[in-house]
């Protein structure tokens, strides 16, 4: 029993220390948050619902802590603080175009998620996941 417990604890420690394991393959030993910078991520799913808008929602992280993107309705910008497992969103500002329907609904959901501290990781396919106890966003890297 002690060996099993030790093995579990060791695995968890290695996961959080090494980070960014995607399908048991290290991402060239680059710190997790470094893989987010200077890349635009396109929203694919909110919870288990596939997002299919004419103009997809996006997020972009900069090393300075600035984030920006498109919410499905408006351009937005703000601050964030990244660790290897969490994102703390600062104040978010946006343009003020009024949108109804799916675009407006998605924007309200995103801006709710872009508040406070959330967890993040990469799934086995390399998609960015941002989640809390209730919701999950899945982004793919734009080419």
C-alpha positions in Angstrom: 0.0 0.0 0.0 2.9 2.4 0.8 4.5 1.7 -2.5 1.2 2.5 -4.4 0.8 5.7 -2.4 4.4 6.7 -3.0 4.0 6.0 -6.8 0.9 8.2 -7.0 2.5 11.1 -5.1 5.7 10.8 -7.2 3.6 10.9 -10.4 1.7 14.0 -9.3 4.8 15.8 -8.3 6.5 15.0 -11.6 3.4 16.2 -13.5 3.4 19.6 -11.8 7.2 20.0 -11.8 7.6 18.9 -15.4 4.3 20.2 -16.7 3.0 20.3 -20.3 3.1 16.5 -20.8 0.9 15.9 -23.8 0.3 12.3 -24.5 3.3 11.4 -22.3 5.6 13.4 -24.7 7.3 16.5 -23.3 7.0 19.7 -25.4 10.7 20.2 -25.8 11.1 21.1 -22.1 9.6 24.5 -22.8 7.8 25.8 -19.7 4.0 25.4 -20.1 3.1 29.0 -20.2 5.8 29.7 -22.8 3.8 27.6 -25.2 0.9 29.9 -25.0 2.7 33.1 -25.9 2.5 34.8 -29.3 0.0 32.3 -30.5 -3.7 32.8 -31.3 -6.0 30.2 -29.9 -9.4 29.6 -31.6 -12.3 28.5 -29.4 -13.6 25.1 -30.5 -15.9 24.1 -27.6 -17.6 25.6 -24.6 -18.4 22.8 -22.1 -19.4 20.0 -24.5 -20.9 22.2 -27.2 -19.0 22.7 -30.4 -18.7 26.4 -31.4 -19.6 27.1 -35.0 -19.6 30.8 -35.6 -18.8 32.6 -38.9 -16.0 34.5 -37.1 -14.6 32.2 -34.3 -13.8 33.5 -30.8 -10.1 33.7 -30.1 -7.6 34.4 -27.3 -3.9 35.5 -27.5 -1.4 35.6 -24.6 1.6 37.9 -24.6 4.6 37.6 -22.3 3.8 41.0 -20.8 0.7 39.5 -19.3 -1.6 41.1 -21.8 -4.4 39.1 -23.5 -6.5 40.0 -26.4 -8.9 38.4 -28.8 -12.3 38.3 -30.4 -15.3 37.2 -28.3 -17.6 36.2 -31.2 -19.0 39.7 -31.1 -16.4 42.2 -29.9 -12.6 42.7 -29.7 -11.4 42.4 -26.1 -8.2 43.1 -24.2 -7.0 42.8 -20.7 -4.4 41.3 -18.3 -3.7 37.9 -17.1 -1.1 36.2 -14.9 0.0 32.7 -15.8 1.5 29.9 -13.8 2.1 26.4 -15.0 -1.5 25.4 -13.9 -3.6 28.6 -13.4 -4.6 31.7 -15.3 -5.7 34.7 -13.2 -7.7 37.1 -15.4 -7.5 40.8 -14.6 -9.9 43.4 -15.8 -11.2 42.8 -19.3 -12.3 45.6 -21.6 -13.9 45.4 -25.0 -15.4 47.2 -27.9 -19.1 47.9 -27.4 -20.9 46.4 -30.4 -24.3 45.0 -29.3 -24.8 41.4 -30.5 -27.8 39.1 -30.1 -28.2 35.4 -30.7 -25.3 32.9 -30.6 -22.6 35.6 -30.8 -24.0 37.6 -27.8 -24.6 34.4 -25.8 -21.0 33.2 -26.4 -19.6 36.6 -25.5 -21.4 36.7 -22.1 -20.2 33.1 -21.4 -16.6 34.0 -22.3 -16.5 37.1 -20.3 -17.8 35.2 -17.3 -15.0 32.7 -17.7 -12.4 35.5 -18.1 -12.9 36.6 -14.6 -10.9 35.4 -11.6 -8.6 32.4 -11.5 -9.1 29.4 -13.7 -7.1 26.2 -14.3 -5.5 25.4 -17.6 -3.7 22.6 -19.4 -3.1 21.0 -22.8 -5.1 17.9 -23.6 -3.7 14.9 -25.4 -4.2 16.5 -28.8 -2.4 19.7 -27.8 -5.7 21.7 -27.4 -5.6 24.5 -24.7 -8.2 23.9 -22.0 -9.3 26.6 -19.6 -11.7 25.4 -16.9 -13.2 25.9 -13.5 -15.5 23.7 -11.4 -18.5 24.4 -13.7 -17.2 25.2 -17.3 -14.6 24.2 -19.8 -13.3 26.0 -22.8 -11.3 24.2 -25.5 -9.1 26.1 -27.9 -7.0 25.0 -30.8 -3.9 26.7 -32.1 -4.5 28.8 -35.2 -2.3 28.0 -38.1 
